[in-house]
Amino acid sequence: MYTEQDGKIFIAYVRDVLRSKLFLKKKSLILDNTEKRGVFVTITKNGKLRGCVGFPYAVFPLKQALADAVVYAAFEDGRFSPITCDEFNDLKFEVTILSKPQEFSCKKDELVSRIKVGVHGLIVKLGVYSGLLLPQVATEYSMTSLEFLENTCMKAGLSKDSWEKESCHVYSFEGQIFRE
C-alpha cells in the first residue's frame, strides 16, 4: 500500500511528464520507484474524461508505467483528440495503482455475488476480446455488481451476457486511487 504522500508524488510526476512532452521541456521530477506494478492514469478536463490508459499487469517499473500511461492517455486514447498545450492548466489527473488480477474461481451462477462494487475492478476475456473497468467506475455510475459485469463485457466489445459463457474468463483486481 502506498501513502497519501506517495500519491501526491505520483500525481506530480505524471503532471510533470505530460508538461515536458507538451512544452518540450526537461522533466523536473524524478521518481525512483522501480517496483513493477499495474497502473492506470485518468485525465479529466472540467470534470469530463479526456483520456484514460494503463497497464493492468505488472510488467513495467512504476516510474515507466506511469510515464507511458500518461503519455498514451494524453495522445493515444482513440476516443479523444490529442491533448494540446492550451488545455494543460485545465487538466486533472488520477492515478490508480493495481493489485495483480486474479481469476474468479467460482461457478458462473455465483460470480455476481462475489463482485464487490467499489472494491473490485474487472477484466473480462473471451477469445481475442478483452475489456477492463476500474473499481471507481462502478461507484461513479452507481452500478450494481451485475451492471458492472455487463458493462465490462460491453467494454470488451461483447454482448452484456457473455460472462455466462464457460469460455469467458473474469478477473478481479483492486486499485489504490490517488486524485488531485
Protein Blocks (a to p, Z undefined) as FASTA:
>chain_A
ZZfklmmmmmmmmmmmmmmmmnopacfbdcfbfbdcdddddddeehiafbdcddfbafbc
fklmmmmmmmmmmmmmmkbccddfklmmmpccddddddddddddbdfklmmmmpcghkac
cdddehjbccdddfklmmmnopafklmmmmmmmmnopafklmmpmklccdddddddddZZ
